[in-house]
């Protein structure tokens, strides 16, 4: 998901998206530790998505203040 799509979402939708990505990151970490991770690049993309969501959430809170 790119930044422009995320900017169009509300705060609650961003929070939901963040929680889903954190859950996915946990699952990927468990797969990596057990040696079952098929695509290691998924870790990188999920980590970047989390950072992107957090950045946009911060932008929205600072713009509101």
C-alpha positions as CSV (number, residue, x, y, z in Angstrom):
1,X,0.0,0.0,0.0
2,X,1.4,3.4,-0.9
3,X,1.4,6.6,1.0
4,X,-1.3,8.3,-1.0
5,X,-3.7,5.5,-0.3
6,X,-2.9,5.7,3.4
7,X,-3.3,9.4,3.5
8,X,-6.9,9.1,2.3
9,X,-7.8,6.8,5.3
10,X,-9.1,8.0,8.6
11,X,-7.2,7.6,11.9
12,X,-9.2,4.5,12.9
13,X,-8.6,2.8,9.5
14,X,-4.9,3.5,9.9
15,X,-4.9,2.0,13.4
16,X,-6.6,-1.1,12.1
17,X,-4.1,-1.3,9.2
18,X,-1.2,-0.9,11.7
19,X,-2.5,-3.7,13.9
20,X,-2.9,-6.1,10.9
21,X,0.6,-5.4,9.8
22,X,2.0,-5.9,13.3
23,X,0.3,-9.3,13.4
24,X,1.7,-10.2,10.0
25,X,5.1,-9.2,11.2
26,X,4.8,-11.5,14.2
27,X,3.7,-14.4,12.0
28,X,6.7,-13.8,9.7
29,X,9.1,-13.7,12.6
30,X,7.8,-17.0,13.9
31,X,8.1,-18.5,10.5
32,X,11.7,-17.2,10.2
33,X,12.7,-18.6,13.5
34,X,11.3,-22.0,12.7
35,X,12.9,-22.0,9.2
36,X,9.6,-22.0,7.3
37,X,9.8,-18.5,5.8
38,X,9.5,-18.9,2.1
39,X,10.2,-15.3,1.0
40,X,12.5,-13.2,3.3
41,X,11.6,-10.1,1.3
42,X,8.2,-10.1,3.0
43,X,9.8,-9.1,6.3
44,X,11.3,-6.0,4.7
45,X,8.0,-5.0,3.0
46,X,5.9,-5.4,6.2
47,X,8.5,-3.5,8.2
48,X,8.4,-0.6,5.7
49,X,4.6,-0.7,5.6
50,X,4.5,-0.3,9.4
51,X,6.9,2.6,9.3
52,X,4.9,4.2,6.5
53,X,1.7,3.9,8.5
54,X,3.2,5.3,11.7
55,X,4.7,8.2,9.7
56,X,1.3,9.2,8.2
57,X,-0.4,8.8,11.6
58,X,2.2,11.2,13.1
59,X,1.6,13.7,10.2
60,X,-2.1,13.6,10.8
61,X,-1.8,14.3,14.5
62,X,0.7,17.1,14.0
63,X,-1.5,18.7,11.3
64,X,-4.5,18.6,13.7
65,X,-2.6,20.4,16.4
